[in-house]
Amino acid sequence: MRITGGHLRGRTLTGRVPAGVRPTSARVREALFSVIGQDLAGLTLLDAFGGSGLLSFEAHSRGATVTTAERNRGAAKLIRSNALHLRAKIDLRVGDVRGVLASGEWDVVLMDPPYGDDPADWVAEATPAVRECLVIEHRSGAHLPSEIGGLVLEREKRYGDSSLSVYRRRTRSGGDEVEVVP
């Protein structure tokens, strides 16, 4: 697993990924960061299902202040080990993602929940924690709402068995006009 951008570009993560954890493919990561940006300096980001930690390290490498939630202790140990290996400052929270989502707000929330879960439920769960952008990776063919709690589905793109759905926070700009934040 190689980091594809930022100051850690080309560095690899070490260790064995626990069974059941599927790291996001390079193709999907490339698409994800082309949507949210290559320069994330000044942004706070939550990787709500840390897994291998790859998305967290990609975001950190691009300048984001990263919080990672992971309930699997083996995966959390791998993330912690790689943070030390890469000298990356990641706020790792071991436990249920719902508690982490309820604990604050982030500019960007990335979610890659288990494919057996309904991604629409996770969009609803994450909405209060999102200041600007929510990106959820899910199995292709899943139905997601076009708007929920002030988040508007901006785009959805399929990558084989996976899809990325990108939501943006709506803001009021005088009167009743509503615009999607870029």
CYANA upper distance limits for C-alpha pairs under 8 A (distance plus 0.5 A):
  1 MET  CA     12 THR  CA      6.02
  1 MET  CA     13 LEU  CA      6.08
  1 MET  CA     14 THR  CA      8.45
  1 MET  CA     54 LEU  CA      7.89
  2 ARG  CA      9 ARG  CA      8.15
  2 ARG  CA     10 GLY  CA      6.34
  2 ARG  CA     11 ARG  CA      6.22
  2 ARG  CA     12 THR  CA      4.78
  2 ARG  CA     13 LEU  CA      6.92
  3 ILE  CA      8 LEU  CA      6.97
  3 ILE  CA      9 ARG  CA      5.55
  3 ILE  CA     10 GLY  CA      5.91
  3 ILE  CA     11 ARG  CA      6.12
  3 ILE  CA     12 THR  CA      6.64
  3 ILE  CA     13 LEU  CA      8.34
  3 ILE  CA     54 LEU  CA      7.80
  3 ILE  CA     57 PHE  CA      7.79
  3 ILE  CA     58 GLU  CA      6.38
  4 THR  CA      8 LEU  CA      8.42
  4 THR  CA      9 ARG  CA      5.47
  4 THR  CA     10 GLY  CA      6.56
  4 THR  CA     26 ALA  CA      8.17
  4 THR  CA     30 GLU  CA      8.22
  4 THR  CA     58 GLU  CA      7.55
  5 GLY  CA      9 ARG  CA      4.99
  5 GLY  CA     10 GLY  CA      8.07
  5 GLY  CA     38 GLN  CA      7.92
  5 GLY  CA     58 GLU  CA      7.07
  5 GLY  CA     61 SER  CA      7.23
  5 GLY  CA     62 ARG  CA      7.18
  6 GLY  CA     38 GLN  CA      7.86
  6 GLY  CA     39 ASP  CA      8.32
  6 GLY  CA     58 GLU  CA      7.80
  6 GLY  CA     61 SER  CA      5.10
  6 GLY  CA     62 ARG  CA      4.92
  6 GLY  CA     63 GLY  CA      8.03
  7 HIS  CA     61 SER  CA      5.71
  7 HIS  CA     62 ARG  CA      7.22
  8 LEU  CA     58 GLU  CA      8.33
  8 LEU  CA     61 SER  CA      5.75
  8 LEU  CA     86 LEU  CA      8.38
  9 ARG  CA     61 SER  CA      7.81
 11 ARG  CA     86 LEU  CA      8.49
 13 LEU  CA     54 LEU  CA      8.17
 13 LEU  CA     82 ASN  CA      6.57
 14 THR  CA     82 ASN  CA      6.91
 15 GLY  CA     78 LEU  CA      7.12
 16 ARG  CA     78 LEU  CA      8.16
 17 VAL  CA     21 VAL  CA      7.03
 17 VAL  CA     52 SER  CA      6.57
 17 VAL  CA     75 ALA  CA      7.39
 17 VAL  CA     78 LEU  CA      7.88
 18 PRO  CA     74 GLY  CA      6.87
 18 PRO  CA     75 ALA  CA      6.59
 21 VAL  CA     51 GLY  CA      6.21
 21 VAL  CA     52 SER  CA      7.37
 21 VAL  CA     75 ALA  CA      8.44
 22 ARG  CA     51 GLY  CA      7.79
 22 ARG  CA     52 SER  CA      8.12
 23 PRO  CA     51 GLY  CA      7.45
 23 PRO  CA     52 SER  CA      6.48
 23 PRO  CA     54 LEU  CA      7.41
 24 THR  CA     28 VAL  CA      6.93
 24 THR  CA     29 ARG  CA      6.86
 24 THR  CA     54 LEU  CA      8.07
 24 THR  CA     55 LEU  CA      8.07
 25 SER  CA     29 ARG  CA      6.66
 26 ALA  CA     30 GLU  CA      6.50
 27 ARG  CA     31 ALA  CA      6.89
 27 ARG  CA    159 TYR  CA      8.48
 28 VAL  CA     32 LEU  CA      6.53
 28 VAL  CA    159 TYR  CA      7.38
 28 VAL  CA    164 LEU  CA      8.33
 29 ARG  CA     33 PHE  CA      6.69
 29 ARG  CA     55 LEU  CA      8.01
 30 GLU  CA     34 SER  CA      6.65
 31 ALA  CA     35 VAL  CA      6.86
 32 LEU  CA     36 ILE  CA      6.91
 32 LEU  CA    135 VAL  CA      8.26
 32 LEU  CA    164 LEU  CA      8.02
 33 PHE  CA     37 GLY  CA      5.63
 33 PHE  CA     38 GLN  CA      6.34
 34 SER  CA     38 GLN  CA      7.04
 36 ILE  CA    133 CYS  CA      8.34
 38 GLN  CA     62 ARG  CA      6.54
 39 ASP  CA     62 ARG  CA      5.83
 39 ASP  CA     63 GLY  CA      6.89
 40 LEU  CA     59 ALA  CA      7.59
 40 LEU  CA     62 ARG  CA      5.91
 40 LEU  CA     63 GLY  CA      5.41
 40 LEU  CA     64 ALA  CA      5.38
 41 ALA  CA     62 ARG  CA      7.33
 41 ALA  CA     63 GLY  CA      4.70
 41 ALA  CA     64 ALA  CA      5.68
 41 ALA  CA     65 THR  CA      8.30
 42 GLY  CA     63 GLY  CA      7.62
 42 GLY  CA     64 ALA  CA      6.74
 42 GLY  CA     65 THR  CA      7.76
 43 LEU  CA     63 GLY  CA      8.21
 43 LEU  CA     64 ALA  CA      5.62
 43 LEU  CA     65 THR  CA      6.73
 43 LEU  CA    106 TRP  CA      8.43
 43 LEU  CA    107 ASP  CA      6.45
 43 LEU  CA    108 VAL  CA      7.94
 44 THR  CA     64 ALA  CA      6.18
 44 THR  CA     65 THR  CA      5.27
 44 THR  CA     66 VAL  CA      6.54
 44 THR  CA     67 THR  CA      8.32
 44 THR  CA    106 TRP  CA      5.72
 44 THR  CA    107 ASP  CA      5.71
 44 THR  CA    108 VAL  CA      6.94
 45 LEU  CA     59 ALA  CA      8.11
 45 LEU  CA     64 ALA  CA      6.80
 45 LEU  CA     65 THR  CA      6.60
 45 LEU  CA     66 VAL  CA      5.43
 45 LEU  CA     67 THR  CA      6.71
 45 LEU  CA    106 TRP  CA      5.98
 45 LEU  CA    107 ASP  CA      6.45
 45 LEU  CA    108 VAL  CA      5.22
 45 LEU  CA    109 VAL  CA      6.18
 45 LEU  CA    110 LEU  CA      7.98
 46 LEU  CA     56 SER  CA      8.50
 46 LEU  CA     66 VAL  CA      6.41
 46 LEU  CA     67 THR  CA      5.30
 46 LEU  CA     68 THR  CA      6.25
 46 LEU  CA     69 ALA  CA      8.04
 46 LEU  CA    106 TRP  CA      6.76
 46 LEU  CA    108 VAL  CA      6.89
 46 LEU  CA    109 VAL  CA      5.25
 46 LEU  CA    110 LEU  CA      6.57
 47 ASP  CA     55 LEU  CA      7.44
 47 ASP  CA     56 SER  CA      6.46
 47 ASP  CA     66 VAL  CA      7.83
 47 ASP  CA     67 THR  CA      6.77
 47 ASP  CA     68 THR  CA      5.27
 47 ASP  CA     69 ALA  CA      6.82
 47 ASP  CA    109 VAL  CA      6.67
 47 ASP  CA    110 LEU  CA      5.38
 47 ASP  CA    111 MET  CA      6.74
 48 ALA  CA     68 THR  CA      6.51
 48 ALA  CA     69 ALA  CA      5.50
 48 ALA  CA     70 GLU  CA      7.67
 48 ALA  CA     97 VAL  CA      6.63
 48 ALA  CA    101 LEU  CA      8.29
 48 ALA  CA    109 VAL  CA      7.38
 48 ALA  CA    110 LEU  CA      6.48
 48 ALA  CA    111 MET  CA      5.67
 48 ALA  CA    112 ASP  CA      7.81
 49 PHE  CA     68 THR  CA      7.66
 49 PHE  CA     69 ALA  CA      6.13
 49 PHE  CA     70 GLU  CA      5.99
 49 PHE  CA     97 VAL  CA      7.63
 49 PHE  CA    110 LEU  CA      8.39
 49 PHE  CA    111 MET  CA      6.40
 49 PHE  CA    112 ASP  CA      6.26
 49 PHE  CA    113 PRO  CA      6.59
 50 GLY  CA     54 LEU  CA      8.23
 50 GLY  CA     55 LEU  CA      7.94
 50 GLY  CA     56 SER  CA      7.50
 50 GLY  CA     68 THR  CA      6.01
 50 GLY  CA     69 ALA  CA      6.02
 50 GLY  CA     70 GLU  CA      5.54
 50 GLY  CA     75 ALA  CA      8.24
 50 GLY  CA     76 ALA  CA      8.22
 50 GLY  CA     79 ILE  CA      8.36
 51 GLY  CA     70 GLU  CA      6.97
 51 GLY  CA     72 ASN  CA      8.36
 51 GLY  CA     75 ALA  CA      6.17
 51 GLY  CA     76 ALA  CA      8.03
 51 GLY  CA     79 ILE  CA      8.46
 52 SER  CA     75 ALA  CA      6.57
 52 SER  CA     78 LEU  CA      7.37
 52 SER  CA     79 ILE  CA      6.85
 53 GLY  CA     57 PHE  CA      6.74
 53 GLY  CA     68 THR  CA      8.19
 53 GLY  CA     75 ALA  CA      8.49
 53 GLY  CA     78 LEU  CA      8.31
 53 GLY  CA     79 ILE  CA      5.79
 54 LEU  CA     58 GLU  CA      6.62
 55 LEU  CA     59 ALA  CA      6.62
 56 SER  CA     60 HIS  CA      6.59
 56 SER  CA     66 VAL  CA      6.91
 56 SER  CA     67 THR  CA      8.17
 56 SER  CA     68 THR  CA      7.13
 56 SER  CA     90 ILE  CA      8.07
 57 PHE  CA     61 SER  CA      6.38
 57 PHE  CA     83 ALA  CA      8.46
 57 PHE  CA     88 ALA  CA      7.90
 58 GLU  CA     62 ARG  CA      6.92
 59 ALA  CA     63 GLY  CA      7.04
 59 ALA  CA     64 ALA  CA      6.05
 59 ALA  CA     65 THR  CA      8.48
 59 ALA  CA     66 VAL  CA      7.54
 60 HIS  CA     64 ALA  CA      5.44
 60 HIS  CA     65 THR  CA      6.86
 60 HIS  CA     66 VAL  CA      6.62
 60 HIS  CA     88 ALA  CA      7.65
 60 HIS  CA     89 LYS  CA      8.21
 60 HIS  CA     90 ILE  CA      8.09
 65 THR  CA     90 ILE  CA      8.00
 66 VAL  CA     89 LYS  CA      8.24
 66 VAL  CA     90 ILE  CA      5.95
 66 VAL  CA     91 ASP  CA      6.72
 67 THR  CA     90 ILE  CA      6.44
 67 THR  CA     91 ASP  CA      5.03
 67 THR  CA     92 LEU  CA      6.42
 67 THR  CA     93 ARG  CA      7.84
 68 THR  CA     90 ILE  CA      7.41
 68 THR  CA     91 ASP  CA      6.56
 68 THR  CA     92 LEU  CA      5.32
 68 THR  CA     93 ARG  CA      6.50
 69 ALA  CA     92 LEU  CA      6.60
 69 ALA  CA     93 ARG  CA      5.36
 69 ALA  CA     94 VAL  CA      6.44
 69 ALA  CA     95 GLY  CA      7.36
 69 ALA  CA     96 ASP  CA      7.94
 69 ALA  CA     97 VAL  CA      6.27
 69 ALA  CA    100 VAL  CA      7.28
 70 GLU  CA     75 ALA  CA      7.58
 70 GLU  CA     76 ALA  CA      6.43
 70 GLU  CA     92 LEU  CA      8.11
 70 GLU  CA     93 ARG  CA      6.95
 70 GLU  CA     94 VAL  CA      5.63
 70 GLU  CA     95 GLY  CA      6.45
 70 GLU  CA     96 ASP  CA      7.56
 70 GLU  CA     97 VAL  CA      7.40
 71 ARG  CA     75 ALA  CA      8.43
 71 ARG  CA     76 ALA  CA      7.74
 71 ARG  CA     94 VAL  CA      5.71
 71 ARG  CA     95 GLY  CA      4.70
 71 ARG  CA     96 ASP  CA      5.95
 71 ARG  CA     97 VAL  CA      7.75
 72 ASN  CA     76 ALA  CA      6.64
 72 ASN  CA     94 VAL  CA      8.04
 72 ASN  CA     95 GLY  CA      8.15
 73 ARG  CA     77 LYS  CA      6.55
 73 ARG  CA     94 VAL  CA      7.61
 74 GLY  CA     78 LEU  CA      6.86
 75 ALA  CA     79 ILE  CA      6.76
 76 ALA  CA     80 ARG  CA      6.63
 76 ALA  CA     92 LEU  CA      8.07
 76 ALA  CA     94 VAL  CA      7.06
 77 LYS  CA     81 SER  CA      6.57
 78 LEU  CA     82 ASN  CA      6.65
 79 ILE  CA     83 ALA  CA      6.57
 79 ILE  CA     92 LEU  CA      8.43
 80 ARG  CA     84 LEU  CA      6.94
 80 ARG  CA     92 LEU  CA      7.94
 81 SER  CA     85 HIS  CA      6.71
 82 ASN  CA     86 LEU  CA      6.40
 83 ALA  CA     87 ARG  CA      6.09
 83 ALA  CA     88 ALA  CA      5.29
 83 ALA  CA     89 LYS  CA      7.08
 83 ALA  CA     90 ILE  CA      7.25
 84 LEU  CA     88 ALA  CA      7.06
 93 ARG  CA    100 VAL  CA      7.93
 95 GLY  CA     99 GLY  CA      8.17
 95 GLY  CA    100 VAL  CA      8.47
 96 ASP  CA    100 VAL  CA      7.46
 97 VAL  CA    101 LEU  CA      6.58
 98 ARG  CA    102 ALA  CA      6.68
 98 ARG  CA    125 GLU  CA      7.90
 99 GLY  CA    103 SER  CA      6.78
100 VAL  CA    104 GLY  CA      7.80
101 LEU  CA    105 GLU  CA      7.97
101 LEU  CA    125 GLU  CA      8.19
101 LEU  CA    126 ALA  CA      6.80
101 LEU  CA    128 PRO  CA      8.48
101 LEU  CA    129 ALA  CA      6.31
102 ALA  CA    128 PRO  CA      8.42
102 ALA  CA    129 ALA  CA      7.46
104 GLY  CA    129 ALA  CA      6.51
105 GLU  CA    128 PRO  CA      7.81
105 GLU  CA    129 ALA  CA      4.68
105 GLU  CA    130 VAL  CA      6.26
105 GLU  CA    131 ARG  CA      6.88
106 TRP  CA    129 ALA  CA      6.58
106 TRP  CA    130 VAL  CA      6.02
106 TRP  CA    131 ARG  CA      6.25
106 TRP  CA    132 GLU  CA      8.38
107 ASP  CA    130 VAL  CA      6.51
107 ASP  CA    131 ARG  CA      5.12
107 ASP  CA    132 GLU  CA      5.55
107 ASP  CA    133 CYS  CA      6.95
108 VAL  CA    130 VAL  CA      6.76
108 VAL  CA    131 ARG  CA      7.34
108 VAL  CA    132 GLU  CA      6.50
108 VAL  CA    133 CYS  CA      5.32
108 VAL  CA    134 LEU  CA      6.30
108 VAL  CA    135 VAL  CA      8.30
109 VAL  CA    126 ALA  CA      8.23
109 VAL  CA    129 ALA  CA      8.20
109 VAL  CA    130 VAL  CA      6.69
109 VAL  CA    133 CYS  CA      6.93
109 VAL  CA    134 LEU  CA      5.34
109 VAL  CA    135 VAL  CA      6.88
110 LEU  CA    134 LEU  CA      6.50
110 LEU  CA    135 VAL  CA      5.48
110 LEU  CA    136 ILE  CA      6.41
111 MET  CA    134 LEU  CA      8.21
111 MET  CA    135 VAL  CA      6.75
111 MET  CA    136 ILE  CA      5.11
111 MET  CA    137 GLU  CA      6.69
112 ASP  CA    136 ILE  CA      6.32
112 ASP  CA    137 GLU  CA      5.32
112 ASP  CA    138 HIS  CA      6.95
113 PRO  CA    117 ASP  CA      7.23
113 PRO  CA    119 PRO  CA      7.68
113 PRO  CA    122 TRP  CA      8.26
113 PRO  CA    136 ILE  CA      8.49
113 PRO  CA    137 GLU  CA      7.87
113 PRO  CA    138 HIS  CA      7.60
115 TYR  CA    138 HIS  CA      6.69
115 TYR  CA    139 ARG  CA      6.36
117 ASP  CA    121 ASP  CA      8.47
118 ASP  CA    122 TRP  CA      7.57
118 ASP  CA    142 ALA  CA      8.20
119 PRO  CA    123 VAL  CA      6.80
119 PRO  CA    136 ILE  CA      8.13
119 PRO  CA    138 HIS  CA      6.90
119 PRO  CA    142 ALA  CA      7.79
119 PRO  CA    144 LEU  CA      7.57
120 ALA  CA    124 ALA  CA      6.87
120 ALA  CA    143 HIS  CA      7.63
120 ALA  CA    144 LEU  CA      5.64
120 ALA  CA    145 PRO  CA      7.32
121 ASP  CA    125 GLU  CA      6.71
122 TRP  CA    126 ALA  CA      6.49
123 VAL  CA    127 THR  CA      6.58
123 VAL  CA    136 ILE  CA      8.15
124 ALA  CA    148 ILE  CA      7.45
124 ALA  CA    149 GLY  CA      8.25
126 ALA  CA    130 VAL  CA      7.13
126 ALA  CA    134 LEU  CA      8.47
127 THR  CA    134 LEU  CA      8.41
127 THR  CA    148 ILE  CA      7.96
127 THR  CA    149 GLY  CA      6.86
127 THR  CA    150 GLY  CA      8.47
127 THR  CA    151 LEU  CA      7.58
128 PRO  CA    149 GLY  CA      8.18
130 VAL  CA    134 LEU  CA      6.95
130 VAL  CA    169 ARG  CA      8.09
131 ARG  CA    169 ARG  CA      7.15
132 GLU  CA    168 ARG  CA      6.20
132 GLU  CA    169 ARG  CA      5.46
132 GLU  CA    181 VAL  CA      7.67
133 CYS  CA    166 VAL  CA      7.64
133 CYS  CA    167 TYR  CA      6.13
133 CYS  CA    168 ARG  CA      5.08
133 CYS  CA    169 ARG  CA      6.69
134 LEU  CA    166 VAL  CA      6.34
134 LEU  CA    167 TYR  CA      5.51
134 LEU  CA    168 ARG  CA      6.99
135 VAL  CA    164 LEU  CA      7.15
135 VAL  CA    165 SER  CA      6.18
135 VAL  CA    166 VAL  CA      5.06
135 VAL  CA    167 TYR  CA      6.80
136 ILE  CA    164 LEU  CA      6.20
136 ILE  CA    165 SER  CA      5.86
136 ILE  CA    166 VAL  CA      7.15
137 GLU  CA    162 SER  CA      7.14
137 GLU  CA    163 SER  CA      6.12
137 GLU  CA    164 LEU  CA      5.11
137 GLU  CA    165 SER  CA      7.05
138 HIS  CA    142 ALA  CA      7.73
138 HIS  CA    162 SER  CA      6.13
138 HIS  CA    163 SER  CA      5.92
138 HIS  CA    164 LEU  CA      7.05
138 HIS  CA    165 SER  CA      8.44
139 ARG  CA    161 ASP  CA      6.28
139 ARG  CA    162 SER  CA      5.21
139 ARG  CA    163 SER  CA      6.47
140 SER  CA    158 ARG  CA      6.86
140 SER  CA    159 TYR  CA      8.42
140 SER  CA    160 GLY  CA      7.91
140 SER  CA    161 ASP  CA      5.81
140 SER  CA    162 SER  CA      5.49
140 SER  CA    163 SER  CA      5.57
145 PRO  CA    153 LEU  CA      7.91
146 SER  CA    152 VAL  CA      6.49
146 SER  CA    153 LEU  CA      5.43
147 GLU  CA    151 LEU  CA      6.05
147 GLU  CA    152 VAL  CA      4.92
147 GLU  CA    153 LEU  CA      6.40
148 ILE  CA    152 VAL  CA      7.13
150 GLY  CA    169 ARG  CA      6.24
150 GLY  CA    170 ARG  CA      6.02
151 LEU  CA    167 TYR  CA      6.17
151 LEU  CA    168 ARG  CA      5.80
151 LEU  CA    169 ARG  CA      5.02
151 LEU  CA    170 ARG  CA      6.54
152 VAL  CA    167 TYR  CA      5.68
152 VAL  CA    168 ARG  CA      5.91
152 VAL  CA    169 ARG  CA      6.93
152 VAL  CA    170 ARG  CA      7.33
152 VAL  CA    180 VAL  CA      7.98
153 LEU  CA    165 SER  CA      7.55
153 LEU  CA    166 VAL  CA      6.35
153 LEU  CA    167 TYR  CA      4.85
153 LEU  CA    168 ARG  CA      7.16
154 GLU  CA    165 SER  CA      8.19
154 GLU  CA    166 VAL  CA      6.06
154 GLU  CA    167 TYR  CA      5.86
154 GLU  CA    168 ARG  CA      6.94
155 ARG  CA    165 SER  CA      6.38
155 ARG  CA    166 VAL  CA      5.90
155 ARG  CA    167 TYR  CA      7.84
156 GLU  CA    163 SER  CA      7.29
156 GLU  CA    164 LEU  CA      6.04
156 GLU  CA    165 SER  CA      4.81
156 GLU  CA    166 VAL  CA      6.81
157 LYS  CA    163 SER  CA      5.94
157 LYS  CA    164 LEU  CA      5.89
157 LYS  CA    165 SER  CA      7.17
158 ARG  CA    162 SER  CA      6.47
158 ARG  CA    163 SER  CA      4.68
158 ARG  CA    164 LEU  CA      7.03
159 TYR  CA    163 SER  CA      6.08
159 TYR  CA    164 LEU  CA      8.41
168 ARG  CA    180 VAL  CA      6.85
168 ARG  CA    181 VAL  CA      6.76
168 ARG  CA    182 PRO  CA      8.08
169 ARG  CA    180 VAL  CA      6.94
169 ARG  CA    181 VAL  CA      6.71
170 ARG  CA    178 VAL  CA      6.96
170 ARG  CA    179 GLU  CA      6.33
170 ARG  CA    180 VAL  CA      5.38
170 ARG  CA    181 VAL  CA      6.65
171 THR  CA    178 VAL  CA      6.55
171 THR  CA    179 GLU  CA      6.48
171 THR  CA    180 VAL  CA      7.20
171 THR  CA    181 VAL  CA      7.36
172 ARG  CA    176 ASP  CA      7.53
172 ARG  CA    177 GLU  CA      6.90
172 ARG  CA    178 VAL  CA      5.76
172 ARG  CA    179 GLU  CA      7.42
173 SER  CA    177 GLU  CA      6.65
173 SER  CA    178 VAL  CA      6.96
173 SER  CA    179 GLU  CA      7.76
